[in-house]
């Protein structure tokens, strides 16, 4: 469990540093995709569907929405 915590921490730090040099539109696209994937997976898990399919569909929809919102 301790090892998983380290892996998640390093991945989060890398994602935060990697987003620092992106344009606002790209940041919104990536952020929307991440939120959409999480929401899609959560909704699929609650409704009894396939979590991976929900994450893929939610990530795609969130990425598109984030790109449209981008400035």
DSSP file (Angstrom, degrees, kcal/mol; ACC not computed):
  #  RESIDUE AA STRUCTURE BP1 BP2  ACC     N-H-->O    O-->H-N    N-H-->O    O-->H-N    TCO  KAPPA ALPHA  PHI   PSI    X-CA   Y-CA   Z-CA
    1    1 A X     >        0   0    0      0, 0.0     4,-1.8     0, 0.0     5,-0.1   0.000 360.0 360.0 360.0 -36.8    0.0    0.0    0.0
    2    2 A X  H  >  +     0   0    0      1,-0.2     4,-1.7     2,-0.2     5,-0.1   0.887 360.0  52.2 -64.9 -37.6    2.9    2.3    0.8
    3    3 A X  H  > S+     0   0    0      1,-0.2     4,-2.3     2,-0.2    -1,-0.2   0.894 106.6  53.0 -65.8 -39.7    4.4    1.7   -2.7
    4    4 A X  H  > S+     0   0    0      1,-0.2     4,-2.6     2,-0.2     5,-0.2   0.891 106.1  54.4 -62.3 -39.5    1.0    2.6   -4.4
    5    5 A X  H  X S+     0   0    0     -4,-1.8     4,-2.3     1,-0.2    -1,-0.2   0.898 108.8  47.9 -61.0 -41.0    1.0    5.8   -2.5
    6    6 A X  H  X S+     0   0    0     -4,-1.7     4,-2.5     2,-0.2     5,-0.2   0.908 111.1  50.4 -65.7 -42.2    4.4    6.7   -3.8
    7    7 A X  H  X S+     0   0    0     -4,-2.3     4,-2.4     1,-0.2    -2,-0.2   0.930 112.4  46.4 -62.7 -45.3    3.5    5.8   -7.3
    8    8 A X  H  X S+     0   0    0     -4,-2.6     4,-2.4     2,-0.2    -1,-0.2   0.904 112.6  51.1 -64.1 -41.4    0.3    8.0   -7.2
    9    9 A X  H  X S+     0   0    0     -4,-2.3     4,-2.3    -5,-0.2    -2,-0.2   0.917 111.9  45.7 -62.7 -44.1    2.2   10.9   -5.7
   10   10 A X  H  X S+     0   0    0     -4,-2.5     4,-2.4     2,-0.2    -1,-0.2   0.901 113.0  50.3 -67.3 -40.7    4.9   10.8   -8.3
   11   11 A X  H  X S+     0   0    0     -4,-2.4     4,-2.1    -5,-0.2    -2,-0.2   0.902 111.4  48.8 -64.5 -40.2    2.4   10.5  -11.1
   12   12 A X  H  X S+     0   0    0     -4,-2.4     4,-2.2     2,-0.2    -2,-0.2   0.918 111.8  48.7 -64.8 -43.8    0.4   13.5   -9.7
   13   13 A X  H  X S+     0   0    0     -4,-2.3     4,-2.4     1,-0.2     5,-0.2   0.908 111.2  50.1 -62.8 -42.4    3.5   15.6   -9.4
   14   14 A X  H  X S+     0   0    0     -4,-2.4     4,-2.4     1,-0.2    -1,-0.2   0.890 110.4  50.1 -64.1 -38.9    4.6   14.7  -13.0
   15   15 A X  H  X S+     0   0    0     -4,-2.1     4,-1.3     2,-0.2    -1,-0.2   0.897 111.0  48.9 -66.9 -39.2    1.2   15.6  -14.3
   16   16 A X  H  < S+     0   0    0     -4,-2.2     4,-0.4     2,-0.2    -2,-0.2   0.918 114.7  44.0 -66.9 -42.8    1.2   19.0  -12.5
   17   17 A X  H >< S+     0   0    0     -4,-2.4     3,-1.1     1,-0.2     4,-0.4   0.884 111.1  55.3 -69.2 -38.1    4.7   19.9  -13.7
   18   18 A X  H 3< S+     0   0    0     -4,-2.4     3,-0.5     1,-0.2    -1,-0.2   0.770 105.0  53.2 -66.5 -26.5    3.8   18.7  -17.3
   19   19 A X  T >< S+     0   0    0     -4,-1.3     3,-1.2    -3,-0.2    -1,-0.2   0.541  86.8  83.6 -85.9  -7.1    0.8   21.0  -17.5
   20   20 A X  T <  S+     0   0    0     -3,-1.1    -1,-0.2    -4,-0.4    -2,-0.1   0.803  92.8  44.6 -68.3 -28.6    2.7   24.1  -16.6
   21   21 A X  T 3  S+     0   0    0     -3,-0.5    -1,-0.3    -4,-0.4     2,-0.2   0.201  92.2 107.7-102.8  15.7    4.0   24.8  -20.1
   22   22 A X  S <  S-     0   0    0     -3,-1.2     2,-0.1     1,-0.1    -3,-0.0  -0.574  73.5-108.7 -92.5 155.8    0.6   24.1  -21.9
   23   23 A X     >  -     0   0    0     -2,-0.2     4,-2.6     1,-0.1     5,-0.2  -0.390  36.1-106.6 -72.0 160.1   -1.6   26.7  -23.5
   24   24 A X  H  > S+     0   0    0      1,-0.2     4,-2.4     2,-0.2     5,-0.2   0.874 121.2  53.1 -57.7 -37.1   -4.9   27.4  -21.7
   25   25 A X  H  > S+     0   0    0      2,-0.2     4,-2.1     1,-0.2    -1,-0.2   0.920 110.3  46.6 -64.8 -42.7   -6.8   25.5  -24.4
   26   26 A X  H  > S+     0   0    0      2,-0.2     4,-2.6     1,-0.2     5,-0.2   0.901 111.3  51.9 -66.3 -40.7   -4.6   22.4  -24.0
   27   27 A X  H  X S+     0   0    0     -4,-2.6     4,-2.7     1,-0.2     5,-0.2   0.916 110.7  48.0 -61.1 -43.0   -4.9   22.6  -20.2
   28   28 A X  H  X S+     0   0    0     -4,-2.4     4,-2.5    -5,-0.2    -1,-0.2   0.880 111.4  50.9 -65.7 -37.4   -8.7   22.8  -20.4
   29   29 A X  H  X S+     0   0    0     -4,-2.1     4,-2.1    37,-0.3    37,-0.2   0.940 114.2  42.6 -65.2 -46.9   -8.7   19.8  -22.9
   30   30 A X  H  X S+     0   0    0     -4,-2.6     4,-2.4     2,-0.2    -2,-0.2   0.918 116.3  48.5 -66.4 -43.7   -6.6   17.7  -20.6
   31   31 A X  H  X S+     0   0    0     -4,-2.7     4,-2.6    -5,-0.2     5,-0.2   0.911 112.0  49.0 -63.5 -42.6   -8.5   18.7  -17.5
   32   32 A X  H  X S+     0   0    0     -4,-2.5     4,-2.6    -5,-0.2    31,-0.4   0.888 111.0  50.3 -63.8 -39.2  -11.8   18.0  -19.1
   33   33 A X  H  X S+     0   0    0     -4,-2.1     4,-2.3    29,-0.4    -2,-0.2   0.904 111.7  48.1 -65.8 -40.7  -10.7   14.6  -20.3
   34   34 A X  H  X S+     0   0    0     -4,-2.4     4,-2.1     2,-0.2    -2,-0.2   0.935 115.1  43.8 -65.8 -46.3   -9.5   13.7  -16.8
   35   35 A X  H  X S+     0   0    0     -4,-2.6     4,-2.6     1,-0.2     5,-0.2   0.905 114.4  50.7 -65.4 -40.4  -12.6   14.8  -15.1
   36   36 A X  H  X S+     0   0    0     -4,-2.6     4,-2.9    -5,-0.2    23,-0.4   0.892 109.2  50.6 -64.6 -39.6  -14.8   13.2  -17.8
   37   37 A X  H  X S+     0   0    0     -4,-2.3     4,-2.3    21,-0.4    -1,-0.2   0.920 112.6  46.7 -64.8 -43.1  -12.9    9.9  -17.4
   38   38 A X  H  X S+     0   0    0     -4,-2.1     4,-2.2     2,-0.2    -2,-0.2   0.922 115.3  45.4 -64.1 -44.0  -13.4    9.9  -13.7
   39   39 A X  H  X S+     0   0    0     -4,-2.6     4,-2.8     2,-0.2     5,-0.2   0.910 113.0  50.5 -66.6 -41.8  -17.0   10.8  -13.9
   40   40 A X  H  X S+     0   0    0     -4,-2.9     4,-2.3    -5,-0.2    15,-0.3   0.904 111.8  47.3 -63.1 -41.4  -17.7    8.3  -16.6
   41   41 A X  H  X S+     0   0    0     -4,-2.3     4,-2.3    13,-0.3    -1,-0.2   0.903 113.2  49.2 -66.1 -40.8  -16.0    5.5  -14.7
   42   42 A X  H  X S+     0   0    0     -4,-2.2     4,-2.2     2,-0.2    -2,-0.2   0.919 112.2  46.6 -64.7 -44.6  -17.9    6.5  -11.5
   43   43 A X  H  X S+     0   0    0     -4,-2.8     4,-2.4     1,-0.2     6,-0.2   0.905 112.9  50.1 -65.2 -41.0  -21.3    6.5  -13.3
   44   44 A X  H  X>S+     0   0    0     -4,-2.3     5,-2.4    -5,-0.2     4,-0.9   0.893 110.5  50.2 -64.2 -39.2  -20.6    3.2  -15.0
   45   45 A X  H  <5S+     0   0    0     -4,-2.3     3,-0.3     3,-0.2    -2,-0.2   0.901 112.9  46.1 -65.8 -40.2  -19.6    1.6  -11.7
   46   46 A X  H  <5S+     0   0    0     -4,-2.2    -2,-0.2     1,-0.2    -1,-0.2   0.899 115.5  45.3 -69.0 -40.2  -22.8    2.9  -10.0
   47   47 A X  H  <5S-     0   0    0     -4,-2.4    -1,-0.2    -5,-0.2    -2,-0.2   0.527 115.7-111.2 -84.7  -5.1  -25.0    1.8  -12.8
   48   48 A X  T  <5S+     0   0    0     -4,-0.9    -3,-0.2    -3,-0.3    -4,-0.1   0.638  73.3 130.2  88.0  13.8  -23.4   -1.6  -13.2
   49   49 A X  S   <S-     0   0    0     -5,-2.4     2,-0.5    -6,-0.2    -1,-0.2  -0.189  71.7 -67.9 -88.7-174.3  -21.8   -1.0  -16.6
   50   50 A X     >  -     0   0    0      1,-0.2     4,-2.1    -2,-0.1     5,-0.2  -0.669  40.0-151.5 -78.8 121.6  -18.2   -1.6  -17.7
   51   51 A X  H  > S+     0   0    0     -2,-0.5     4,-2.3     1,-0.2     5,-0.2   0.882  93.0  51.8 -64.0 -41.0  -16.0    0.9  -15.9
   52   52 A X  H  > S+     0   0    0      2,-0.2     4,-2.3     1,-0.2    -1,-0.2   0.896 109.7  49.1 -65.6 -40.1  -13.4    1.1  -18.7
   53   53 A X  H  > S+     0   0    0      2,-0.2     4,-2.6     1,-0.2     5,-0.2   0.919 111.4  50.0 -64.7 -42.4  -16.0    1.8  -21.3
   54   54 A X  H  X S+     0   0    0     -4,-2.1     4,-2.6     1,-0.2   -13,-0.3   0.887 110.6  50.1 -61.3 -39.6  -17.4    4.6  -19.1
   55   55 A X  H  X S+     0   0    0     -4,-2.3     4,-2.5   -15,-0.3    -1,-0.2   0.897 111.6  47.8 -67.1 -39.9  -14.0    6.1  -18.6
   56   56 A X  H  X S+     0   0    0     -4,-2.3     4,-2.2     2,-0.2    -2,-0.2   0.940 115.8  43.1 -66.1 -47.2  -13.2    6.1  -22.3
   57   57 A X  H  X S+     0   0    0     -4,-2.6     4,-2.4     2,-0.2     5,-0.2   0.926 116.7  47.4 -65.7 -44.2  -16.6    7.7  -23.3
   58   58 A X  H  X S+     0   0    0     -4,-2.6     4,-2.8    -5,-0.2   -21,-0.4   0.887 111.5  51.3 -64.5 -39.2  -16.4   10.2  -20.4
   59   59 A X  H  X S+     0   0    0     -4,-2.5     4,-2.4   -23,-0.4    -1,-0.2   0.899 110.8  47.9 -65.0 -40.5  -12.8   11.1  -21.2
   60   60 A X  H  X S+     0   0    0     -4,-2.2     4,-2.1     2,-0.2    -2,-0.2   0.936 114.6  45.4 -64.9 -46.3  -13.7   11.7  -24.9
   61   61 A X  H  X S+     0   0    0     -4,-2.4     4,-2.4     1,-0.2    -2,-0.2   0.911 114.6  48.5 -64.9 -41.7  -16.7   13.8  -24.0
   62   62 A X  H  X S+     0   0    0     -4,-2.8     4,-2.7     2,-0.2   -29,-0.4   0.886 109.7  52.3 -66.3 -38.1  -14.8   15.8  -21.3
   63   63 A X  H  X S+     0   0    0     -4,-2.4     4,-2.1   -31,-0.4    -1,-0.2   0.910 111.2  46.6 -63.0 -42.5  -11.9   16.4  -23.7
   64   64 A X  H  X S+     0   0    0     -4,-2.1     4,-2.3     2,-0.2    -2,-0.2   0.927 113.6  48.4 -64.6 -44.9  -14.2   17.8  -26.3
   65   65 A X  H  X S+     0   0    0     -4,-2.4     4,-2.1     1,-0.2    -2,-0.2   0.910 112.2  49.1 -63.2 -41.9  -16.0   20.0  -23.8
   66   66 A X  H  X S+     0   0    0     -4,-2.7     4,-1.2   -37,-0.2   -37,-0.3   0.876 110.7  50.4 -64.7 -37.6  -12.7   21.3  -22.4
   67   67 A X  H  < S+     0   0    0     -4,-2.1    -2,-0.2   -39,-0.2    -1,-0.2   0.896 110.2  49.4 -67.7 -40.2  -11.4   22.1  -25.9
   68   68 A X  H  < S+     0   0    0     -4,-2.3    -2,-0.2     1,-0.2    -1,-0.2   0.893 112.8  47.8 -65.1 -38.2  -14.6   24.0  -26.7
   69   69 A X  H  < S+     0   0    0     -4,-2.1    -1,-0.2    -5,-0.2    -2,-0.2   0.733  89.7 113.5 -73.8 -22.5  -14.3   25.9  -23.5
   70   70 A X     <        0   0    0     -4,-1.2   -45,-0.2   -45,-0.2    -3,-0.1  -0.069 360.0 360.0 -54.9 148.4  -10.6   26.7  -24.1
   71   71 A X              0   0    0      0, 0.0    -1,-0.1     0, 0.0   -47,-0.1   0.392 360.0 360.0-112.1 360.0   -9.5   30.3  -24.7
